[in-house]
Amino acid sequence: LLNLLTTDLRTVIADQVIVDMGTIPDNDLFDSVRAHSANDGMTDPDRLVANQRQPLKGSGFELHRVGDAQASRNIHAAIYDAYRLCHIA
């Protein structure tokens, strides 16, 4: 087993191994409202990392995918994504 945080490697003898392979997002809701959003559901990753406001192409609400809606990730990544998108005034 490899600890991704500490990079410690450990051998464990076990009777069973359960593997979590992540999830596949359900895009139905996102796809149904995307055309009505001011950013067409697109997030600019460079502006996100630089803590800059996301560009808007029209009027209306902003729509972004965070957490597992974007890629298989843990809850902390989802919260951090949402925080970075929402904290800029």
C-alpha distance (Angstrom), angle and dihedral (degrees) to the residues before:
residue distance angle dihedral
L1 . . .
L2 3.79 . .
N3 3.80 120.3 .
L4 3.81 103.7 -143.1
L5 3.81 92.0 -157.9
T6 3.80 99.7 50.3
T7 3.85 99.0 18.6
D8 3.81 88.9 -131.8
L9 3.79 112.1 155.8
R10 3.80 118.7 -147.8
T11 3.80 132.7 176.3
V12 3.81 114.5 -139.1
I13 3.80 125.8 -176.1
A14 3.81 110.0 -143.8
D15 3.80 139.6 169.6
Q16 3.83 92.1 -139.5
V17 3.77 137.0 20.3
I18 3.80 121.4 -157.2
V19 3.79 116.5 -162.9
D20 3.80 125.3 -161.4
M21 3.79 109.2 -151.1
G22 3.82 97.0 -177.7
T23 3.76 131.3 -117.8
I24 3.76 139.5 -74.1
P25 3.81 113.7 -128.6
D26 3.81 120.5 -117.8
N27 3.81 102.2 -127.0
D28 3.81 99.6 -173.6
L29 3.81 97.7 98.5
F30 3.80 93.6 39.6
D31 3.81 92.4 49.8
S32 3.81 92.7 47.3
V33 3.83 94.4 56.0
R34 3.80 101.0 30.5
A35 3.82 95.7 92.3
H36 3.83 90.4 55.0
S37 3.81 94.8 53.9
A38 3.80 124.9 99.6
N39 3.81 92.3 -129.2
D40 3.83 99.9 38.1
G41 3.81 87.4 -119.1
M42 3.80 91.6 -68.3
T43 3.81 123.9 137.4
D44 3.81 119.6 -160.4
P45 3.83 103.1 -137.7
D46 3.82 94.3 -162.1
R47 3.81 91.9 54.5
L48 3.82 89.9 44.1
V49 3.81 92.8 55.1
A50 3.83 90.9 44.1
N51 3.85 91.2 52.3
Q52 3.80 91.2 -119.7
R53 3.79 127.9 144.2
Q54 3.80 114.4 -91.4
P55 3.83 115.9 -111.3
L56 3.81 116.3 -106.1
K57 3.81 122.8 -152.2
G58 3.79 97.7 -168.9
S59 3.77 144.1 -6.3
G60 3.76 126.9 -66.4
F61 3.77 134.8 56.0
E62 3.79 129.3 -22.0
L63 3.79 116.6 -116.3
H64 3.81 122.0 -162.0
R65 3.79 135.3 166.4
V66 3.79 114.3 -129.1
G67 3.77 134.7 176.2
D68 3.81 116.5 -10.7
A69 3.81 90.9 -4.3
Q70 3.80 86.0 71.4
A71 3.80 103.3 32.1
S72 3.78 137.1 -26.3
R73 3.81 103.5 -73.2
N74 3.77 141.2 139.9
I75 3.81 126.8 -91.7
H76 3.80 92.8 -102.7
A77 3.81 91.2 59.5
A78 3.81 90.6 49.6
I79 3.81 92.6 50.4
Y80 3.79 91.8 47.3
D81 3.82 92.2 48.7
A82 3.81 90.9 51.4
Y83 3.80 92.0 45.7
R84 3.81 92.8 52.5
L85 3.80 91.0 49.0
C86 3.80 96.2 46.3
H87 3.81 107.1 36.7
I88 3.81 97.7 70.2
A89 3.80 110.3 94.5
